[in-house]
Amino acid sequence: MLFERLSSKTIQVTAGVCGGQPRIRNTRIPVWTLYGLALVIATIASKFSRD
């Protein structure tokens, strides 16, 4: 229930802000930026864990 409340309020889509792309609430940080950052971190972590 908490996750549903947070997920419904943390992502906003507003025309004219970030090109209308989904963004973190009350910021201009697009969701795709955080997704890309998570992928980079996961890639780096996997390279270090293979040693």
C-alpha positions in Angstrom: 0.0 0.0 0.0 2.8 2.5 0.9 4.6 1.6 -2.4 1.4 2.3 -4.4 1.0 5.7 -2.7 4.6 6.7 -3.2 4.7 5.6 -6.8 1.5 7.4 -7.7 2.8 10.6 -6.2 6.5 10.6 -7.0 6.2 10.7 -10.8 4.7 13.6 -12.6 4.0 14.4 -16.3 3.5 18.1 -17.1 3.3 19.5 -20.5 6.1 22.0 -21.0 8.3 20.6 -18.3 11.1 18.3 -19.4 9.4 18.0 -22.8 6.4 16.4 -21.3 8.5 13.3 -20.2 7.8 11.6 -16.8 9.8 13.3 -14.1 10.4 13.1 -10.4 7.8 15.1 -8.5 8.6 18.8 -8.1 11.9 18.5 -9.9 13.1 18.7 -13.5 14.8 15.3 -13.2 13.5 13.0 -15.9 12.8 9.4 -14.9 14.9 8.1 -17.8 17.9 9.8 -16.2 17.6 7.8 -13.0 16.9 4.6 -15.0 20.1 5.2 -17.1 22.1 5.9 -13.9 20.9 2.7 -12.4 22.0 0.8 -15.5 25.4 2.3 -15.4 25.8 1.5 -11.7 24.6 -2.1 -12.2 27.1 -2.5 -15.1 30.0 -1.2 -13.1 29.0 -3.4 -10.1 28.8 -6.5 -12.2 32.3 -5.9 -13.6 33.8 -5.6 -10.2 31.9 -8.7 -8.9 33.3 -11.0 -11.6 36.8 -10.9 -10.2 
